């Protein structure tokens, strides 16, 4: 089985993005399952890795506009290939400038990237059994496989993974032919979007299958008017739309061996308390994660904060640089010193893992992170997720009831309003305080849950047929 992966972010860089991490993990899983994989991404020359670490292995011209490019490779045996074009990929950001304004020529940039990847793979004799494209930056793979490179890839199925529907790029109608699209499909049922061209709609239109990062996220998209504005278009293409849960790397994210799990968590908790200046006790430790994907959780937390400080708990709030109210939360922690602390998620790549390993419960009423990987990371560290049933991976979890303690691994709320989140939080505190045997079982169940990238990759490979 040969898989050609085309992704706008991927590769072994010193600092990777969440998208690159996901793509890299899926590539690793494909290879572990026996597939032969080639992965292409742009060579962003502003990234910290030195160009001297890579070698040029090919120079050519792609078919769409006859533009030149160079293919770089880190080492001969590496499956990672990089499309280099200094005019397009030597910039201050991947998709936007320092003011976060999208580059006007993104459609040209990523047209070149996709076309070059497909042209080079073919010229090097790599004809895949499946093409796996990612996000709007790789979305033209379907159109090019069925049109521009139809003589090579016409019978090869194209899978498009959409990690987040909010991200897209729109360009003017006048450039349709210049990026190799068929003007006949410039309509509401094609790639037209409010008078412009949507790269994401083009990707969905020409792909054989369209996959979202979890089944829960896929269902939300088809049932609600989420950001992106193309729900109706997805409904018309629903036969090829599905969700596949993205896994996590358990070697990276699990802190425990599995033996004496609760005792190991107690050790981590004491270390966390000491590091963050919390009182040294056995109180119930709640971790709340605040970033751009959890703003609704922030609203819920603000509403119930006064109630929390009357409970026998300690509260650790993890804050990333993308969270706008960090100064307010820092002031609040200072006012409640010993009972509340802030964990900076930018201070160390291990900060989140340390917080989850120490926590008894993850408070996450809502999340806009499609795969809900934070939930999986909490489970891998024996932290019980308290979240709404509309979270991406909720369909994989079992909510606690007295009758299902052997299988329960979460506290799931039908409607994650503040009062309901408080009610379930009190339930967790009561189990922890008054029925340690049941609480230990709940933690053990959480830690035993696994959803690996191998499971994800296996589901993708089945789509070939």
C-alpha positions in Angstrom: 0.0 0.0 0.0 1.5 3.3 -1.1 0.2 6.6 0.4 1.0 10.1 -0.9 0.4 12.6 1.9 0.1 16.3 0.9 0.0 18.7 3.9 0.6 22.4 4.3 2.4 21.8 7.6 4.5 18.7 8.3 8.1 17.6 8.9 10.7 17.2 11.6 11.2 20.8 12.8 12.5 21.9 16.2 9.1 23.7 16.7 6.1 22.0 15.2 2.4 23.1 15.1 -0.5 21.0 16.2 -1.4 20.4 12.5 2.2 19.2 11.8 2.1 17.0 14.9 -1.1 15.3 13.7 0.2 14.8 10.2 3.5 13.5 11.4 1.8 11.1 13.8 -0.5 9.7 11.1 2.5 9.2 8.8 4.4 7.3 11.5 1.3 5.2 12.0 0.9 4.4 8.3 4.5 3.2 8.2 4.1 1.1 11.3 1.1 -0.6 9.6 3.3 -1.5 6.6 2.4 1.3 4.2 5.0 3.0 2.1 4.5 6.7 2.6 5.7 9.9 1.0 4.8 13.2 2.5 5.2 16.6 1.0 4.9 20.0 2.6 6.2 23.5 1.7 9.7 24.5 2.9 9.1 27.5 5.0 12.5 29.2 5.1 11.5 31.3 8.1 11.3 28.2 10.3 14.2 27.7 12.7 15.8 24.7 11.0 18.8 25.6 8.9 18.5 25.0 5.1 22.0 23.3 5.4 20.2 20.4 7.1 18.4 19.6 3.8 19.6 18.5 0.4 18.2 19.3 -3.0 17.1 16.2 -4.8 15.1 17.5 -7.8 14.4 20.7 -9.7 11.5 21.0 -12.1 8.4 22.8 -13.3 4.9 21.9 -12.4 2.0 21.7 -14.9 -0.5 24.3 -13.8 1.4 27.4 -14.5 4.8 26.0 -15.4 6.4 27.4 -12.2 9.8 26.3 -11.0 10.4 24.6 -7.7 13.1 22.5 -5.9 12.5 19.4 -3.8 14.5 19.2 -0.6 14.9 16.1 1.6 16.5 15.9 5.1 18.2 12.6 4.3 17.8 10.0 1.5 15.8 7.5 3.6 13.4 10.1 5.0 9.7 10.0 3.8 9.5 13.8 4.2 9.9 15.9 1.1 9.7 19.7 0.9 8.7 22.0 -1.9 11.0 25.0 -2.0 10.1 28.2 -3.8 11.7 31.2 -2.2 9.3 33.8 -3.7 6.3 31.9 -2.2 7.6 30.4 1.0 10.2 32.8 2.4 7.8 35.0 4.4 7.1 36.1 7.9 4.3 33.5 8.4 3.0 30.4 6.8 -0.4 31.9 5.6 -0.5 35.5 6.8 1.8 38.4 7.5 2.8 39.9 10.9 -0.6 41.7 11.1 -2.3 38.3 10.6 -3.6 39.4 7.2 -3.7 36.5 4.7 -1.3 36.7 1.8 -3.3 37.7 -1.3 -1.6 35.1 -3.4 -2.2 32.1 -1.1 -4.1 30.3 -3.9 -1.0 30.6 -6.2 1.3 29.5 -3.4 -0.5 26.4 -2.5 -1.4 25.6 -6.1 2.3 25.5 -6.8 2.9 23.4 -3.7 0.2 20.7 -4.5 1.1 20.6 -8.2 4.8 20.3 -7.5 4.3 17.5 -4.9 2.2 15.5 -7.4 4.5 16.2 -10.3 7.6 15.2 -8.4 6.1 12.0 -6.9 5.2 10.8 -10.4 8.5 11.7 -11.9 10.2 9.8 -9.2 8.1 6.7 -9.9 5.9 7.0 -6.7 2.4 6.2 -7.9 0.3 5.8 -4.8 -2.7 3.7 -4.0 -4.2 6.6 -2.1 -3.7 10.4 -1.8 -4.2 11.8 1.6 -4.5 15.7 1.5 -4.9 18.0 4.5 -6.7 21.3 5.1 -7.3 24.0 2.5 -3.5 24.2 1.8 -3.6 20.7 0.4 -7.2 20.7 -0.9 -6.4 21.1 -4.6 -5.0 17.5 -4.6 -8.5 16.2 -5.6 -8.9 18.6 -8.5 -5.4 18.0 -9.8 -5.6 14.2 -9.5 -8.8 14.2 -11.6 -7.9 16.9 -14.0 -4.4 18.4 -14.3 -2.7 15.0 -13.6 -5.5 12.8 -14.6 -3.2 10.7 -16.9 -1.2 9.7 -13.8 -3.6 9.9 -10.8 -7.1 9.6 -12.4 -7.9 6.3 -10.7 -6.3 7.1 -7.4 -8.8 7.9 -4.6 -8.2 11.2 -2.8 -9.0 11.6 0.9 -9.2 15.1 2.2 -8.9 15.6 6.0 -10.3 18.8 7.4 -8.8 19.4 10.8 -10.8 22.7 11.4 -13.6 24.0 9.2 -12.9 27.6 10.3 -9.8 27.7 8.2 -10.2 28.4 4.4 -8.9 30.8 1.7 -11.1 32.6 -0.8 -9.8 34.3 -4.0 -11.3 36.1 -7.0 -13.2 34.4 -9.8 -10.7 35.8 -12.4 -8.0 33.4 -11.2 -10.0 30.2 -11.6 -8.2 28.9 -14.7 -4.8 30.1 -13.4 -4.9 27.5 -10.6 -6.2 24.7 -12.8 -9.9 24.6 -11.8 -12.8 24.1 -14.2 -15.0 27.2 -14.5 -18.1 25.1 -15.0 -17.9 24.2 -11.3 -18.0 27.9 -10.3 -21.5 27.7 -8.8 -23.3 27.2 -5.4 -23.0 23.4 -5.8 -19.3 23.7 -6.7 -16.5 25.9 -5.3 -18.3 29.3 -5.5 -18.6 31.0 -2.1 -20.3 34.5 -2.0 -18.9 35.4 -5.4 -15.4 34.1 -4.7 -13.7 30.8 -4.9 -13.3 28.7 -1.8 -10.3 26.4 -1.8 -11.9 24.2 0.9 -15.1 23.8 -1.2 -13.0 22.9 -4.2 -11.2 20.3 -2.0 -14.5 18.8 -0.8 -16.0 18.8 -4.4 -13.2 16.8 -6.0 -12.2 14.5 -3.1 -13.5 11.0 -3.0 -13.9 11.1 0.8 -13.9 14.0 3.2 -12.9 13.2 6.8 -13.2 15.3 9.9 -11.0 14.9 13.0 -13.6 13.1 15.1 -17.1 11.7 14.6 -18.5 14.1 17.1 -17.1 17.1 15.2 -18.4 15.8 12.0 -21.9 15.4 13.5 -21.8 19.0 14.9 -20.9 20.3 11.4 -23.8 18.5 9.8 -26.3 19.5 12.5 -25.3 23.1 13.3 -24.3 26.3 11.5 -20.7 26.3 12.7 -18.1 28.8 11.4 -17.2 28.3 7.8 -20.7 28.8 6.3 -20.7 25.6 4.1 -23.0 23.4 6.1 -25.5 23.1 3.2 -22.7 22.2 0.8 -21.5 19.5 3.1 -25.0 18.1 3.5 -25.3 17.9 -0.3 -22.0 15.9 -0.3 -22.9 14.0 2.9 -22.4 10.5 1.3 -18.6 11.1 1.2 -18.4 13.0 4.5 -17.4 11.2 7.7 -15.5 11.5 11.0 -12.4 9.5 12.0 -11.1 10.1 15.6 -7.6 11.3 15.7 -5.4 9.5 18.2 -2.6 10.6 20.5 1.0 9.4 21.0 0.8 7.5 24.3 4.6 7.2 24.6 4.7 11.0 24.6 1.6 11.8 26.7 1.2 9.1 29.3 3.2 9.8 32.5 2.5 6.5 34.3 3.4 2.8 34.1 -0.1 1.7 35.2 1.0 0.2 38.4 -0.2 1.9 41.6 -1.6 4.6 39.4 -3.4 6.6 42.1 -0.3 6.6 44.3 1.8 7.8 41.3 -0.8 10.6 40.7 -0.5 11.6 44.4 3.3 12.0 44.0 2.8 14.2 40.9 0.2 16.3 42.8 2.6 17.0 45.6 5.2 18.1 43.1 2.7 20.4 41.3 1.6 21.9 44.6 5.2 22.7 45.6 6.0 24.1 42.2 3.0 26.3 42.0 2.8 27.4 45.7 -0.4 25.5 46.5 -1.1 24.2 50.0 0.3 20.7 50.5 -2.8 18.6 51.1 -4.9 15.8 49.5 -7.7 18.1 48.3 -9.4 17.4 45.0 -7.3 19.0 42.3 -9.2 20.5 39.3 -7.4 21.5 36.1 -9.0 23.9 33.7 -7.3 24.5 30.3 -7.8 28.0 28.7 -6.8 28.8 25.2 -8.3 29.9 21.9 -10.2 26.6 21.6 -11.8 26.7 25.1 -13.3 30.2 25.3 -16.7 28.8 26.2 -15.1 26.9 29.0 -13.7 30.2 30.2 -17.1 31.8 30.3 -18.4 28.8 32.3 -15.5 29.0 34.7 -16.0 32.8 35.4 -19.7 32.1 36.2 -19.0 29.5 38.9 -15.7 30.8 40.4 -17.3 32.0 43.6 -18.9 28.6 44.1 -15.6 26.8 43.5 -13.8 28.7 46.2 -16.4 27.3 48.7 -15.6 23.7 47.7 -12.8 21.5 49.1 -10.7 21.8 46.0 -7.6 23.3 44.5 -7.8 24.9 41.1 -5.0 25.0 38.5 -5.7 27.0 35.4 -3.4 26.3 32.4 -3.1 29.4 30.2 -1.4 29.7 26.8 -0.3 32.9 25.2 -3.4 32.9 23.0 -5.7 33.4 26.0 -6.7 37.0 26.3 -7.7 37.2 30.0 -4.4 36.0 31.4 -3.8 39.1 33.6 -7.2 38.7 35.2 -6.6 35.1 36.0 -3.2 35.8 37.5 -4.7 38.5 39.8 -7.4 36.1 40.8 -4.8 33.4 41.7 -2.9 35.9 43.8 -6.1 36.7 45.7 -6.6 33.0 46.4 -3.0 32.0 47.0 -2.6 28.4 48.2 -5.9 27.3 46.6 -5.6 28.5 43.0 -2.5 28.7 40.8 -1.7 29.5 37.1 0.3 27.0 35.0 2.0 28.7 32.0 1.6 26.4 29.1 4.3 28.3 27.2 7.0 27.8 29.8 7.7 24.1 28.9 6.4 21.6 26.4 5.9 19.3 29.3 3.7 21.8 31.3 0.4 20.4 30.1 1.4 16.8 30.7 2.5 17.7 34.2 -0.8 19.4 35.0 -2.8 16.5 33.7 -0.7 14.0 35.6 -1.3 15.9 38.8 -5.0 16.6 38.3 -7.9 14.5 39.6 -10.3 16.1 37.1 -10.2 18.1 33.8 -12.8 20.8 33.7 -13.7 21.3 30.1 -17.3 22.2 29.5 -16.9 23.0 25.8 -14.0 22.8 23.3 -13.7 24.0 19.7 -10.7 21.7 19.2 -12.2 19.2 16.6 -10.5 16.0 17.7 -10.8 16.8 21.5 -7.2 15.5 21.9 -7.1 17.3 25.3 -9.6 14.8 26.6 -7.5 11.8 25.3 -4.4 13.3 27.0 -6.3 13.7 30.3 -7.4 10.1 30.1 -3.9 9.0 29.4 -2.8 10.6 32.7 -5.7 9.3 34.8 -7.5 12.7 35.0 -11.3 12.3 34.7 -12.7 14.6 32.1 -15.8 16.6 33.1 -17.2 17.9 29.8 -20.3 18.3 27.6 -21.6 15.4 25.5 -21.0 17.5 22.4 -17.3 17.3 22.7 -15.5 15.8 19.7 -14.7 12.3 21.2 -17.6 12.1 23.6 -19.1 9.1 21.7 -16.0 7.0 22.7 -16.5 7.8 26.4 -18.6 6.2 29.1 -20.2 8.6 31.7 -20.2 7.5 35.3 -23.3 6.0 36.9 -23.4 3.7 39.9 -24.3 0.8 37.7 -21.4 1.1 35.3 -18.4 1.7 37.5 -16.5 -1.1 35.7 -16.5 0.8 32.4 -17.1 4.5 33.3 -14.2 6.8 32.5 -15.7 10.3 32.4 -18.4 12.7 33.7 -20.4 13.7 30.7 -23.0 16.5 30.9 -26.0 16.6 28.6 -26.2 20.4 28.6 -22.9 21.9 29.9 -24.4 25.0 31.5 -22.7 26.3 34.7 -25.3 24.8 37.0 -24.9 21.3 35.4 -21.1 21.5 35.4 -21.3 22.4 39.1 -23.6 19.4 39.9 -21.3 16.9 38.2 -18.2 18.5 39.8 -19.8 18.0 43.2 -20.4 14.3 42.2 -16.7 13.9 41.4 -15.7 15.5 44.7 -18.1 13.3 46.6 -16.7 10.1 45.0 -13.1 11.2 45.7 -13.9 12.1 49.3 -16.4 9.4 50.4 -15.9 6.5 48.1 -12.2 6.1 47.2 -12.7 2.6 45.9 -15.1 3.8 43.2 -12.9 6.8 42.5 -9.8 4.6 42.0 -11.8 2.4 39.6 -12.9 5.4 37.6 -9.2 6.6 37.4 -8.1 3.1 36.4 -10.7 3.0 33.7 -9.6 6.4 32.3 -6.0 5.4 32.2 -6.8 2.1 30.5 -8.6 3.9 27.6 -6.6 4.0 24.4 -7.2 5.6 21.0 -3.9 5.4 19.1 -2.8 6.9 15.8 -2.5 3.3 14.6 -6.3 3.0 15.0 -6.7 6.3 13.1 -4.4 5.3 10.3 -6.1 1.9 10.0 -9.5 3.6 9.5 -8.0 5.8 6.8 -6.4 2.8 4.9 -9.8 1.1 4.8 -11.1 4.1 2.8 -9.1 3.2 -0.2 -11.7 0.6 -1.3 
